[in-house]
Amino acid sequence: MSETRHLLERGVARGDVRADADVGVTATLVAASLVFRLVGEQQMPDEALVESVVDLIGRAVGAGP
């Protein structure tokens, strides 16, 4: 199991991530953004990319206030 998927599943258990979120697909989205930066854009992922991905994913699967 990927570390990202594990973290998402822990988030579901804590109530931070919606229970209906597909953690497999969400983990793939996280990894795919980093791989695309490396392969497609031939650049290293930077802090700005990571922060953007975390923000987008958090808004997509977060349990809300």
C-alpha positions in Angstrom: 0.0 0.0 0.0 1.3 3.4 -0.9 2.1 5.9 1.9 -0.3 8.4 0.4 -3.2 5.9 0.4 -2.3 5.0 4.0 -2.4 8.7 5.0 -5.8 9.1 3.3 -7.2 6.1 5.0 -6.1 7.4 8.4 -7.8 10.7 7.4 -11.0 8.8 6.7 -10.8 7.1 10.1 -10.3 10.5 11.8 -13.1 12.1 9.9 -10.8 14.5 8.1 -11.4 12.9 4.7 -14.9 12.1 3.4 -15.9 8.5 3.9 -17.1 8.3 0.3 -13.7 9.5 -1.1 -12.0 7.0 -3.4 -8.6 6.9 -1.7 -7.1 4.8 -4.5 -8.0 7.3 -7.1 -7.0 10.2 -4.9 -3.6 8.6 -4.2 -3.1 8.2 -7.9 -3.9 11.9 -8.6 -1.2 12.9 -6.1 1.4 10.6 -7.6 0.4 11.5 -11.2 1.0 15.2 -10.6 4.5 14.5 -9.4 5.3 12.1 -12.2 3.9 14.5 -14.8 6.1 17.3 -13.5 9.2 15.0 -13.7 8.5 13.3 -17.0 6.1 15.5 -18.9 7.6 18.9 -17.9 11.1 17.6 -17.2 11.3 19.6 -13.9 11.6 18.7 -10.3 8.4 19.0 -8.3 8.8 22.1 -6.1 7.2 23.3 -2.9 4.6 25.4 -4.8 3.4 22.3 -6.8 3.2 20.2 -3.6 1.2 22.9 -1.8 -1.1 23.4 -4.7 -1.8 19.6 -5.0 -2.4 19.3 -1.3 -4.8 22.2 -1.4 -6.7 20.9 -4.4 -6.9 17.3 -3.0 -7.9 18.6 0.4 -10.7 20.6 -1.0 -11.9 17.7 -3.2 -11.9 15.0 -0.5 -11.9 17.0 2.8 -14.7 16.4 5.2 -15.2 20.1 5.6 -15.7 22.3 8.7 
